[in-house]
Amino acid sequence: MSSLIPSFIVLASLLITLVIMLRRAPDYKAGTIVSNLIITALCFVGGMLISAMYTRAVGNDNSNPFIISILVAIGTFGALAIYIKLDEKQKLALQQRKQHNLQQQIQQDSPQGNQPGIND
């Protein structure tokens, strides 16, 4: 049973990442779910790359499965954290751009000569 613990750690990191991605989804349409699955898989690949660097550095014979599984989890959650941070930054920039466009539209729609206090 103890030989399966590293596999459970790796599986848990993948499933937890998927649950976090689905919780953050604005809707549960098919396209959104597929997009979240792809991003989860890419985060998992990031975790696998971290563990592959460790395995390459120490060699296959000297690598510990527990360390490899923990590195997969750390890499997966690290990639997820980077994605979430970049996504929040992109949403904030989009919100600011919409607000700026709305202010410009309001200024263009208001007539310049009818502003109160100027022509009184």
Secondary structure, 3 states (H helix, E strand, C coil): CHHHHHHHHHHHHHHHHHHHHHHHCCCCCHHHHHHHHHHHHHHHHHHHHHHHHHHHHHCCCCCCHHHHHHHHHHHHHHHHHHHHHHHHHHHHHHHHHHHHHHHHHHHHHCCCCCCCCCCC
